Amino acid sequence: MEEELETNADKEGTVAEDNEEKSDEEINKQSTFSLKGSRKLSAVELDADECNVNVVARIRPLNPQEIERSDKVATQFPGDGAVWVETQGKTKPFAFHAVFQPGCSQEEVFKNSGMGNLLDMAIGGYACTAFAYGQTGSGKTFTLTGPVTPEATELTQEKSLSDPESYGLIQFSFAYLMDQVAQKSQSNFTIKASYLEIYNEQVQDLLNPSSFEAAQVRWSKALGFYVDNLFIREVETLEDLMVVLEDGMKNRAVAEHNMNEHSSRSHSILTVYLDSDSTEENDLIVTKHGKVSFVDLAGSEKVKETGSTGETLIEATNINRSLLTLGNCISALSDAKKRGGHIPYRDSKLTKLLADSLGGTGVTLMIACVTPSSYNLSETLNTLRYAKRARKIKNKPVVRIDPREELILKLQREMKLLRQENHFLRNQLEFPQREKPRFPHPNTADGMKPRHDGDREPQAPYLPAIKANDSKDKSPDQRSVSDSSLYEMLQEYMVENEALRNENQNLVSRHNVNEREHRIISSENNRLSRKLEGVSR
Ligand SMILES: Nc1ncnc2c1ncn2[C@@H]1O[C@H](COP(=O)(O)OP(=O)(O)OP(=O)(O)O)[C@@H](O)[C@H]1O
């Protein structure tokens, strides 16, 4: 059974599209991880701005089958992130963050798709996703992993390492990540990777084929949707990451049909986890849990064209069904009126696992892949319409840190503001500054935080640095002591600042009364002086 991916919303969308062009520039501006802009990630931002999904389009060259059929080319490239599609004598314009024409190299796509910024954000602690979307045979796997066929997967490790010609976005990203991580040696990175596929609505662990029993997708408040018992491999070098890619690709479900000799029959998700320590205020060390997922979706297919039968027909039905759910989620999320309502994430495993990337707390890049051939016009228009809609999806990225560390960091920041206010109020009232720390420093005889020569700032109370593992080593009692101490300090500051504020206000009003009295007395004095002058005369 062929499932039609175009919903009513799509059909209506063709009319609406022409009027939507104006907002493209606005959307570009709103994107936190734009192609040009680079985002500062020096400190943990607990509440980042909203940003749109970044969308680029890639148009592959005509394939031998299309050339042999003498297919017309339906796409034009006027520049500036635009692609025009010829349909029934009319030109349909689409605009994206970037458009890659048929001749573009893999490296150009990597450099100009915003992938570098996405990876920087993953290093900075955000959950990032790059996913390739498009009909079967449109170049999704080629874009992500390069021209690698299942028979030649050994190339991914040996040849790819020395031959960037065979790289896809994933290999370029691996090299970029390892390079950046090496430059940030002080952040103490731990890198891990997992690789799974969703085949016929079952999750399979591609790095643990012996347990080829479907893994379960679960939900928790802290993690959102996640795959239970997924094998996560620790990696240290670029070669280790290449081996993860190679191992996973060998186990991926691939089959041949009329439109693609090596068609992916599953959606695959390769995730690189980047845990890093960062030193925040008062020497507090927090561990950021960034990650980047590369999602190679199976392509939508018209089974009349692909000639799928038997097993491949069942696969096609499952692929189309889950892509339909993805399309419904994208449609709902891109509509400002529906965004706050029900989003059907739970209707497929794919949308559950992409929930955080679409309308959630992650940062997302979508690569829409299409053919230039007029033979597949309706599929091309469909892909570009969804891509256009995806640009309107708003995410609210947050740095992923442990909730307890996040709380401590928030308290510390609140305390810093109170401390500054305290300092300011004391200055105004000409009170002496606080001197003694509340906590003895563990490494100094006098319990004071060690200071550099010439450092004349008022001494701030020392807060003990809390490492992620510290909490594991401490008994619950000890943990609650340090947490409650923080609360106590915060409480004390708040009470003291409140008292200082009151005192300040009293002084201000007393000052006003004095001024008034001064004015009255002065004018009385003037009056008396004048009287006295009159008497003397
Ligand atoms: N930009 C490109 N340049 C050259 N060849 C390409 C390009 N994109 C795709 N191809 C070729 O087109 C064919 C189909 O590509 P690919 O397998 O990546 O498609 P797909 O979208 O992943 O398909 P499916 O959804 O069926 O898995 C492959 O032989 C691939 O090498």
The ligand as an SDF file (V2000), in Angstrom:
LIG
                    3D

 31 33  0  0  0  0  0  0  0  0999 V2000
   25.7730   14.9000   -4.3530 N   0  0  0  0  0  0  0  0  0  0  0  0
   25.9720   13.7370   -4.9750 C   0  0  0  0  0  0  0  0  0  0  0  0
   26.9530   13.6210   -5.8770 N   0  0  0  0  0  0  0  0  0  0  0  0
   27.1680   12.4620   -6.5080 C   0  0  0  0  0  0  0  0  0  0  0  0
   26.4370   11.3400   -6.3220 N   0  0  0  0  0  0  0  0  0  0  0  0
   25.4350   11.3890   -5.4390 C   0  0  0  0  0  0  0  0  0  0  0  0
   25.1450   12.5850   -4.7330 C   0  0  0  0  0  0  0  0  0  0  0  0
   24.1040   12.3440   -3.9290 N   0  0  0  0  0  0  0  0  0  0  0  0
   23.7570   11.0610   -4.1100 C   0  0  0  0  0  0  0  0  0  0  0  0
   24.5470   10.4920   -5.0360 N   0  0  0  0  0  0  0  0  0  0  0  0
   24.4490    9.1000   -5.5130 C   0  0  0  0  0  0  0  0  0  0  0  0
   23.0590    8.8210   -5.6440 O   0  0  0  0  0  0  0  0  0  0  0  0
   22.7640    7.5190   -5.1890 C   0  0  0  0  0  0  0  0  0  0  0  0
   21.6910    7.5600   -4.1000 C   0  0  0  0  0  0  0  0  0  0  0  0
   22.2000    8.2760   -2.9870 O   0  0  0  0  0  0  0  0  0  0  0  0
   21.8950    7.8730   -1.4900 P   0  0  0  0  0  0  0  0  0  0  0  0
   21.9960    6.4050   -1.2860 O   0  0  0  0  0  0  0  0  0  0  0  0
   22.7300    8.7300   -0.6600 O   0  0  0  0  0  0  0  0  0  0  0  0
   20.3640    8.2840   -1.3890 O   0  0  0  0  0  0  0  0  0  0  0  0
   19.4170    8.2380   -0.1280 P   0  0  0  0  0  0  0  0  0  0  0  0
   18.6630    9.4960   -0.1380 O   0  0  0  0  0  0  0  0  0  0  0  0
   20.1970    7.9400    1.0930 O   0  0  0  0  0  0  0  0  0  0  0  0
   18.4630    7.0460   -0.5050 O   0  0  0  0  0  0  0  0  0  0  0  0
   17.6220    6.0540    0.4630 P   0  0  0  0  0  0  0  0  0  0  0  0
   16.6070    6.8800    1.1300 O   0  0  0  0  0  0  0  0  0  0  0  0
   17.0020    5.0990   -0.4980 O   0  0  0  0  0  0  0  0  0  0  0  0
   18.5920    5.4190    1.3660 O   0  0  0  0  0  0  0  0  0  0  0  0
   24.0740    6.9160   -4.6930 C   0  0  0  0  0  0  0  0  0  0  0  0
   24.6290    6.1380   -5.6950 O   0  0  0  0  0  0  0  0  0  0  0  0
   24.9530    8.1130   -4.4510 C   0  0  0  0  0  0  0  0  0  0  0  0
   26.3130    7.8310   -4.5970 O   0  0  0  0  0  0  0  0  0  0  0  0
  1  2  1  0
  2  3  1  0
  2  7  2  0
  3  4  2  0
  4  5  1  0
  5  6  2  0
  6  7  1  0
  6 10  1  0
  7  8  1  0
  8  9  2  0
  9 10  1  0
 10 11  1  0
 11 12  1  0
 11 30  1  0
 12 13  1  0
 13 14  1  0
 13 28  1  0
 14 15  1  0
 15 16  1  0
 16 17  2  0
 16 18  1  0
 16 19  1  0
 19 20  1  0
 20 21  2  0
 20 22  1  0
 20 23  1  0
 23 24  1  0
 24 25  2  0
 24 26  1  0
 24 27  1  0
 28 29  1  0
 28 30  1  0
 30 31  1  0
M  END
$$$$
